[in-house]
Amino acid sequence: SLHKLAETFVFTSQGVPFIFAGDEMMRDKKGIHNSYNSPDSINTIDWRNKTIHHDVFDYVRELITLRKNHPAKIKGVYALENLLTRVKFLVVRRQAGKPND
């Protein structure tokens, strides 16, 4: 839930959203903050996480679609309020087991 909330802030903020490779599937570098000199076992993307955290992957994909299709293109407070209302709608529909429109 916290990861989804963080991604929601990224995609509903003004400017270009920045996500690092694997954020959409909860990539983890095993606690190493600066992995520049670390081996591939630390820096490689574990694609199994896409299956394990499929709900997060789908949520980020929906946020990307929502951002692309929102008419205001994330400009100003009014647009942000409208977008957050739409995100809440998606979350409520998903919790109810209904497909997203």
Phi and psi in degrees as a GROMACS rama.xvg file:
@    title "Ramachandran Plot"
@    xaxis  label "Phi"
@    yaxis  label "Psi"
@TYPE xy
-66.8365  -38.8724  LEU-2
-64.0564  -42.3114  HIS-3
-63.301  -40.2696  LYS-4
-62.7839  -43.5528  LEU-5
-62.1395  -43.2294  ALA-6
-64.7776  -35.4736  GLU-7
-61.3784  -42.8193  THR-8
-62.2715  -41.9413  PHE-9
-62.0326  -46.0951  VAL-10
-84.901  -13.4997  PHE-11
-104.949  5.29041  THR-12
-90.1652  158.87  SER-13
-70.115  155.975  GLN-14
93.9197  -174.925  GLY-15
-83.3302  122.862  VAL-16
-71.6856  140.212  PRO-17
-117.776  118.184  PHE-18
-124.328  139.723  ILE-19
-88.2716  153.144  PHE-20
-50.1093  116.258  ALA-21
98.9331  -8.54443  GLY-22
-56.4083  -36.3845  ASP-23
-69.0328  -10.3825  GLU-24
-129.137  27.3895  MET-25
59.3027  49.637  MET-26
-57.8139  144.585  ARG-27
-135.58  134.304  ASP-28
-104.99  29.1297  LYS-29
55.6489  37.7823  LYS-30
82.2653  1.40387  GLY-31
-89.8298  114.078  ILE-32
-74.4548  -40.5395  HIS-33
-116.004  96.6793  ASN-34
-97.4572  19.2438  SER-35
-53.9248  -46.8305  TYR-36
-97.1915  13.8865  ASN-37
-83.6502  157.425  SER-38
-72.0644  169.768  PRO-39
-58.2419  -28.5551  ASP-40
-60.9847  -25.0027  SER-41
-90.7009  -41.5466  ILE-42
-89.5037  -12.369  ASN-43
-72.3433  141.099  THR-44
-77.2301  126.855  ILE-45
-89.9192  101.904  ASP-46
-68.1995  -13.7934  TRP-47
-63.9227  -25.3259  ARG-48
-62.716  -25.701  ASN-49
-63.4329  -35.9409  LYS-50
-78.3918  -43.9485  THR-51
-63.4157  -42.4136  ILE-52
-111.36  44.4853  HIS-53
-60.8855  -32.0852  HIS-54
-63.5156  -39.4162  ASP-55
-69.289  -42.5669  VAL-56
-57.7954  -47.6992  PHE-57
-62.9548  -39.5709  ASP-58
-62.5917  -44.7893  TYR-59
-65.8001  -40.1309  VAL-60
-60.242  -41.1097  ARG-61
-66.2837  -37.8702  GLU-62
-64.0369  -39.5375  LEU-63
-63.4757  -45.565  ILE-64
-62.2164  -44.3899  THR-65
-61.0098  -43.2518  LEU-66
-65.188  -42.4014  ARG-67
-64.7624  -38.0595  LYS-68
-93.1213  -10.6093  ASN-69
-71.0988  126.786  HIS-70
-61.7692  -29.375  PRO-71
-82.7467  -11.8729  ALA-72
51.603  40.0823  LYS-73
58.1646  52.9269  ILE-74
-120.423  115.089  LYS-75
88.4454  166.402  GLY-76
-65.8784  -42.0884  VAL-77
-58.7576  -43.6508  TYR-78
-63.6877  -39.9136  ALA-79
-64.3586  -41.9518  LEU-80
-61.7276  -42.9907  GLU-81
-63.4609  -41.8998  ASN-82
-66.8308  -42.99  LEU-83
-64.1563  -34.2682  LEU-84
-62.6075  -41.489  THR-85
-66.081  -40.397  ARG-86
-61.9523  -44.4615  VAL-87
-60.0181  -41.2314  LYS-88
-59.1723  -44.3377  PHE-89
-62.5213  -41.9725  LEU-90
-65.8502  -44.1881  VAL-91
-63.338  -42.844  VAL-92
-63.6129  -41.1358  ARG-93
-65.8361  -42.2017  ARG-94
-64.8297  -30.5608  GLN-95
-82.4903  -3.50189  ALA-96
77.2597  21.2361  GLY-97
-98.7183  147.677  LYS-98
-68.5622  151.584  PRO-99
-81.4801  144.314  ASN-100
